[in-house]
Amino acid sequence: MKKNEELFYLIKSLTKSEKRYFRLSSKGGEDAEYLLLFDAIESQKTYDETLIKVQFSDKAFINQLTTIKNYLKQRVLQSLRNYHAKISIQAELISIIKNVEILFHKGLYTICNSELKRAEKKAINFQQNVLLFQIKDWKRKVYQALHPQDFETLKDIITEQKQCLDSTTNYINLLLANTDPTNASLSHKKTNHLQNKTLKALNLYRKHLASNNPKKAKQLIEKLIKEWEQQPELLKEYFTTYFSVYNNYLGYLVFEKLYKEAFVRILFLKQKASEVTVNSASLIKEKLRLYNIELEIHRNLKDIHNTQEVIENIHGFIEENKNVIPDNYWLSFRFQFANIYFQKRDFQKSLHWINDILNNQTKKDRKDLITYTYWLNLLTHYELGNGFSMRYLIDALKKHIKKQKNIEVYEKLILKFLSKTVELSEKAKKDAFEELALELKKNPIPNFILGYINFNQWIEQKYELYSL
């Protein structure tokens, strides 16, 4: 995103109700002209500043377009703050703290105390220690203004502040520890703060996995999930954190090939997520992680029959939230769709998604996914027996690979095999697949490549098929 496009992307991110709220709050007066600029930018599919200048060439404000855009950006952000004043407990507490600051400067200490009492209760209940520290600080200032000589009470308030600070310091240390879980050492202090417990548990969970102790890792993450579910208020307020923990657990189940257990738990988590009304960007990211895990199950369980429904749901979800989902996420999902249909031998549907990627590729696309889409395209046409197209497709793939690197030995072997055997009889193909498997044992395909397309599995399955 370029600097001059910030306002465009901000406006494009607004929901219908957010746009309506902004327009209603900006009607009349000096804002009338800025609404014209807002509407003009909102109507563009891609930002075109030259067109904006032409469109408003008769308006005085166009001579200071950068300044006006910054003003409009601030007005949109102010509108969003007002509209989402109660989007979270954190937002509510920040609003109260702002109110207290204004009241304090007016000398309205009694109202300050009333607001601080309300804020303190919320901050304690929802474990908002960073903001609780600020609330305690205002509590100290107000009390000091009213009772400047009562040092004992002031000392008690400052001690409470220190406890908040200690918990916050522990939280920061846990965040740091989770950037390098295998090497970080953790404090053995017990804590009732659920966010801190979560960070500590995730750190230990990763350590158990790294030390090849999956049973302990599973027990730890299951215990953490139960703790969240036993605190429904916190779970509702910090649902994205709970979702992230659950995704880690599901990832573990899939890694251990416990697909059916994972599938049941995915349905449970989807039901939980359907009860959440605020669809934040962070929650959307976790939902995409969940879809990734679900697709992993579909890749490994060929007897699951609702693949088409899942893919349609993912497609719909990404279309609905495309303003906050990076293009490469969509590319990654389309590649997975093509791969899953290929593995399920639904080659026409696989080809649909392959063509969608190759016909719409851009310079910003991940090169690795484009490369393995070319490979998948080649394998799919081989399966369909399109011998006439194979030479052209092989040449196109070779050119594509050579732009990035030298062609590896295993790539040469597979390309030569595909070119020579596409039109052979089944008996001849069986022998050819067996010979290819032996050649690839001498020149093995790197494991990370098999994560894109499992060539070895495909070769083995084809050999077994022709052996029947």
Salt bridges, closest charged atoms under 4 A:
GLU6 OE1 - LYS3 NZ 3.80
GLU6 OE1 - LYS73 NZ 2.93
GLU18 OE2 - HIS84 NE2 2.51
ASP31 OD2 - ARG75 NH1 2.73
ASP39 OD1 - ARG23 NH2 2.91
GLU42 OE2 - LYS19 NZ 2.81
GLU49 OE1 - LYS69 NZ 2.74
GLU92 OE1 - LYS122 NZ 3.42
GLU115 OE1 - ARG118 NH2 2.82
GLU120 OE2 - LYS136 NZ 2.42
GLU120 OE1 - LYS139 NZ 3.48
ASP137 OD1 - ARG140 NH2 3.07
ASP137 OD2 - LYS141 NZ 4.00
GLU160 OE1 - LYS136 NZ 2.74
GLU160 OE1 - LYS139 NZ 3.94
ASP166 OD2 - LYS162 NZ 3.27
GLU222 OE2 - LYS218 NZ 2.82
GLU227 OE1 - LYS197 NZ 2.99
GLU261 OE2 - ARG265 NE 3.68
GLU286 OE1 - ARG289 NH1 2.97
GLU294 OE1 - LYS270 NZ 2.84
GLU296 OE1 - ARG299 NH2 2.13
GLU319 OE1 - LYS322 NZ 3.78
ASP346 OD2 - LYS349 NZ 3.64
ASP356 OD2 - ARG334 NH1 2.93
ASP368 OD2 - ARG366 NH2 2.63
GLU383 OE2 - ARG345 NH1 3.33
GLU383 OE1 - LYS462 NZ 2.91
GLU411 OE1 - LYS405 NZ 2.84
ASP431 OD2 - LYS427 NZ 3.14
GLU439 OE2 - LYS442 NZ 3.95
